[in-house]
Amino acid sequence: MKINWLPLAAAVAFAAGSVSASAVDFNGYFRAGAQVNADRGEVYCLGTGADGHKVGRLGDECDTYGEIALGQNVYDKAGSKFSIHTLLAYGTTEGNRDLQGNSWQGVGGDGPWAGQRISFREVYAKYDTDGGYSIWSGKRFYRRKDIHIMDFYYLNNSGYGAGIEGINAGNGNLNFAVIKWANDGASADYNRNVYKLDARWDGINLGSVGALDASVIYAIPVISKQQRDVNEGDSRGNQGNSGALITLDLGSNFGSDIIVNNHAVAQWGSNGFAYVGAYKNHAGDNYTPDVDANGVRLIDWGTLDWGSNFDLGYSFLWAHLHSGNKHTGATWTYTRSGWEYSIVLRPEYKWTEYTRTTLELGYSEMKKTGWVVDEKYGNPDVYKVTLAQQFTPGKGFWSRPAIRFYASYIGGDQFADSWAVGYKNKNHGNHGYQFTFGTQVEAWW
């Protein structure tokens, strides 16, 4: 039978309204490489994607990680637009050891081809209204702020939730969201759910000083009476105390011959957000069960462009954590009080449009406390020097992809085998240093 498709096509077009005919929005990120220990044996990395890299990430990444993002405008009519967004991520096993090397590294199972991770990091829909603001729901990376040269997110309240953003406040814009976080408590039968109320006033114009982003995240653990009763005597297991995280981020651009893009950041967190007082990544995401704790963190980071051939990425971080009297048992997340700081500098010289030499220097130190295993150490430190030759499409600091060949040296108390969380190289025993050669590609598009 001959079918007349014209009426059907007209009906579909009528039902869909005005559908965007644009191509799928495709973007992503990946990094991968190989390295060798000059002293043979395994390669160890001080930092990870979960922890960040307190002395810089160049030459200190033992993993492969990639993200593929696909989005599409599905409706656009009279100033109202609906869009869908997805982001699929893949990564080798998280950790400080180099576990890469097989041409086929799959997901799940046992053996050398297993143990990899895959996740939908983002699956959400957004409605851009004709009033200029947007409504969203689902799972997403929510308005994250990071220091790239450390792979360090000093603000990252991502996850499942919903919100409204882009409300015109006259000076800047307002954004509100509720995002859920969950983690197992002391009993596997009782999951600890926390709901985080996120309010932000972004882009406050302060004239020649710059633009200020201000945010408050208030976390409310939703703990039942049954959960409290079952875990009586283990107040950490299903702790119900709320806590707050306040962040002020001042972005400034200044200079003519030397152009500086700078961010000055101040953060304060209480209870489950007190970990901002230590070098801890993804502030605003995890909500620990700590109580009677406070943390403060000061950060200054940015880039400096000097002419067309020289630039510099930099980061300075200082933090202080105060744990109260209730932190007396080993099961608590943070039982110590003290300071910690980190300095990372990444200068580079661009020989041509496509070649550059990059040096990354990093140093970090923390206050000695009773949790340091070996009493011979003073305030435990760690330092790193990495020299890399890079090939990039253009001279900009952020130009990618970057194909790198590097040599890197890392050492210090925090890299020693006898320190609390140090260098566990069974091939070499008590080594407080490591010299590596490697290659890596890093790309985003």
N, C-alpha and C positions, 0 to 999 in steps of 0.2 A: 504494500500500500504506500502511495506517495504521501509524505508528510509535509505540510506547509509550515516551515519553521518561523516565518515572519511574525505571526501573532504571538508565538511563545517567546521569541526574542524581545518583542515589545513589552510583554508582561514582565519579564525578568528585569528589563531596564527600568520600568515603572516602579517595581518593588524595591529595587536597589537605590533609587534616587539618583544622585550624582556621585558616581564612584570614581575615585582617582585612577587614572590610567598610567600613573608613574610606575617605574620599575621598582622591584623590591629593594629596600634599603639594606645593603650588605656592608657590614663592617666587622672588625675584630682585632685580635691581638694574639701574638704568640712569642714564645722564647724557647730556644733549645740549643744545646751545645754539648761539647765533650771536653774533659779535662784529665790531666794526669798529675799524680803526686811525684815530685822530683825525688823523693825518698822511697818511692815505690809504695805498693799497697793502695788502700782506698783513699779517696778524696773526701774531706769533711768540710762542711760549710757551717759557719757560725749562725747565719740567719736562714730563715725560710720564708715562704710566702705568707705563712700564718703569723710568724713572729716579727717580720720585718728584718732589716739589716742595719744594725746600730752603727757599723763602721763602713757602710756603703755596700751596694749590691753588686757592683762591677767585679767580676771574678769570684763571687761568693754565692753563686746560684747553682745548686746541685740538681735541680728538677727541670722537667719539661712542662710547660703550661700553655694552654691555648684557649681562646674564646672565639666563637663564631656567633655573630648577632644578625638576626633577620627581622626586619620590621616592614610594615605595610600600612599605608593610609587606605582605609576601606570605605570611607564616606567623607565627602567634602562638599558642603552645600550651604550657601548663605552665611558664611562665616563660622559654621560649626563643622568640626572635623573629628572623626573617630579613627584611632590607629591602634594596631596591635604590635607588641614587641616581645621578642624571644632572644635568649642568649644561652647557648650551650657551651659548657666548659669541660675541658679534659686536663688532667694533670697526673704526673707520676706520683708515687707514694710520697706523702709529706714527711719531711724529716731532714736531718742534718747530714745524712750519708748519701753519696752518689750511687743511686741504684739504677742508672740508665745503662743502655748498651745493646739491648736486643732490638733487631729490626722490627719485630712484632711484639708490641707490649699492649696486651688487651686489657679487658676489664673483668675482674672476678676470677675465681679459681685459685689454684696453687701453682707454684713453680716460678721460673724466671720470667714468664710472659704475663704474669698476673699482678694483682695488687694495685692497679691503676684506679683513678677516680674519674667519674663522669657525673655531671649534674646540669639540670636546668637552673642556671643562676637567675635568669629573668624570664617571667611569663606574666605579662600584665597588659591591660588595655587602658587607653587614655582618651578622654573626651575634652577636646579644646573648644571651649564655648565662644560664642560671639561676644561675650563680655570681657574676653582677654585672659581669663583664668582657666585652669584645667582641673579635671577630676580624674583620678586614677584608682585602680584596684588590681590586686594580684601580688606577684612577687617581683621585687626589683632592687637594683642598686640605687639607693636613695640618697641623692645629693652628696656624694662622697667628696672628701678632701684628702689629698695625699701629697707626700714628698716623694717624687718619682725616684730619685737617686738612692733612696733607702727602701723603696717598695713599702712605704709606711703610711697607713691611713690614720691620720689623727682624728678624723671624724667619719664614721661609717655606720649609720643606723640603717642597714639593709635587711630585707627579709620580706615576710608576708604581711600585707596590710592594705591600707587605703588612705587616700588623702586628697587635699585640695591645694593647688599651688599657683603662684603667679598672680595673687591678688594685689592690685595696684594700691600702694599705701601712700601715694603722693611722692614720697622720698623712699625709693626701694619697693620691695614687694614682700608679701607675707605668704607663708607656706605652713600648712598644718597636716599632720599625718598621725596615724596610730599603727604601730608595727609590733608584731608578736615575736617573742623569743622564748624558746623552750629548751630545757636540759634535764636529764635524769637527776632525781634527787637521791637521798640515801637509800631508798627502796625502789627497785625496778617497777613496782606496782604503782608508784606515785610520781608522775612527771611534774616538774616544776615549770609552770607557765608564767611568763612575765609580759605585761603589755606596756609599751613605751609610748608616751604622748610626746610628740615632737613638734615644737613650734619654732619657726625661723623668720627672721626679718633680714632679708638679704639686700645687698646693694644700696646701703644707706650712704648717700653722697656726702662726704665731709670736705668737699672742695679740694684744695691742693694737697691735703693730707692723704686722701685716697678714698676708698669705699670700704665700709664695714659690713661684715656678715655676723649676725648675732643669733645664737641658737640655744634653746633649752630643751633637754630631753628629760622627762620625768618617768621613772620606771615604777610600775605597780605590780608586784608579785601577787598572783591570784592563788592563794593557798587555802585549802579547805580545813575545817576543824579536824577531820579525820587524818589528813596529812600531818597536821601538827601533833595530834595525839600519838600516831604511830611512831613518829620520830622524836618523841619527847626524850630529852637528854642528849639529843644530837641536834642542837639548834641550827647547825649549819646545813643539815640535810635538806630541809624545806623551809628555808628562812623566808619570812614574809615582810621584811623591812623594805620600804621604798627607798629610792635614792635619786639624785639629780646629777646631770652633767650639763655644765654651762660652758659655752665656747664663744670667744670673741676673736674674729679673724679680720685683720686690717690689711687690705691689699693696696699697694702703692706702686706707681710707676714714675720714675724721675730720672733726670740726666739728659744730656744731649750727646756729647762725645762718648760718654760711658752711660749706657742705658741699663737701669736696674729695675727689675720686676720683683718686688719683695712682699712677703707675707709675714706679719707679726701676729702671733697667736698666743692667747692666754686661755687655759682650761682649768676648771675645778670640778671634781667629782666626789660624791659621797657614797658610802656603803658599797653597793655592787658596782659603782662606777669609780671607785677610789683608785683603781689600777692605772688611771692616767698619771698617778704619782710615780710610776715606774715606767721602764721602756716596754710598753705593751701596745701592740698593734690593734687597729680596728676599734677605737674608742666609740662607744655608743652601741656596738653590736652585742657583745657578750655582757651579761649581767650576772656577776658572781654572787654567791650567797653571803658575802662578808657584811658585817655590821660594825658599828663603832670605828669607822675608818674614813679617812679623807685623803685626797690626793690633789696636787696642783702641778701644772705643767706649763712651761714657757717655751715657745718655739720661734725661731726666726729662720726663714728659708726663702730661696729665690734663685734667680739667674742674673748674671751680669754679662752684657754684650759690649765688647770693646772693639770698635771697628768691625771689619768684616771677617777677620781671621782668628780672633781670640774671644773665648767666652768662658764662663765659670758658673757651675751649679754649686750651691752651698746649703748647708743646714746646720743649725745650732739648736740643741735641745737640752733643757734642764728640767728635772722633775723631782718632787719630794712626796713621799708616801708616809702617812702617819696611821699606824694601826693601834687601836685602843686596847684597853685592858682585857677585853673579851677574847682577844686573839692569843690564846694560851696553848692550844693543842696543835699537833702536827697536821691535823686534817684541814686546818684553815688555809685558804688560798694565800693570804698574805699575813705572815706572823711578824714581820719586821717593820721598823720605821727607818727611813733614811733617804738619802739623795742619790741621784744618778744623772749623768750627763753624757752627751754624744756630740762630736764634731765631725762633719764630713765635708770635704772640698773636692770638686771635680773640675779642674781646669783643663782646657783643650785648645790645641792650635790646629787651624784648618789650612793645610798646605795647598789644596786645590778645592774645586767645587765638590769633589767626591772622596777626598782622603783627609783624615784628621788623626792626630795623636792625642790620646786622652790619658791623664793621670788622675787617679782617685786616691785620696788620703783620708783615713778615718781613725778616730781615737775615741774611746769611751771608758768611763770609770764609774764605780759605784761605792757607796760607803760600806765598809766592812761591818758585818754583824755576826751574831752567833751561828747563822746558818751556813757560813763559809766553812767547808770541811777541814781544810788544812790551815792551821794557825800560823804557818810561816808567811802567809800572804798579808800584805797591808790592805789597802783599798784595791780590790781586784780590778784590773784594767784589761783592755784588749785593743790592738791596733792593726791596721791593714794598709798596705801599699800595693796598688795595681797599676800597671802600665799597659795600655792597649793601643793597637793600631786599628782604626775603623775605616770602613768604606760606606758612605751614605750618599743619597741622592740630594745634594744641596748642603749649604753651609749652616743652616739654622741648628740651634742646640737641640730642637725637638725633631729634627729630620730623621725619618725612618723609612725603610728598614736600615738597620745597622748590622754590618757583618764585621765581627771582631776577632782579633787574635791577641792574646794577652799573656802576661806573666804576673803572678800575684803572690805576695808574702803576707801571712797573718800570724800574729803571736800575742803573747801576754798571759796574765794569770787566768783570765776567763777561758783560755784555750788549752789550759793544762789538764792532764788526766786526773790529777788528785783534787781538782777544784770541784765544787758542788755539781755544776752542770757542764763540765768541760769536755775536752777533746778525747773521745773514747775510741782511739785507734788501736785495736788489738794487734795490729801488725808491728807497731813501733813502741808500745808502752807509753811511758811518761814523756810525751813530747809537748812542749809549750809553744810550738810553732809549726808552720807548714808552708812549703813553697810549691806552687802549682803553675802549670802551663795549660792554656786552653783556647778554645774557640767557641763563639756563641753568635747566634742571630737573634735580634730583637726587632719586632715589627708591630706596627699598628696601622690601620687604614680605615 
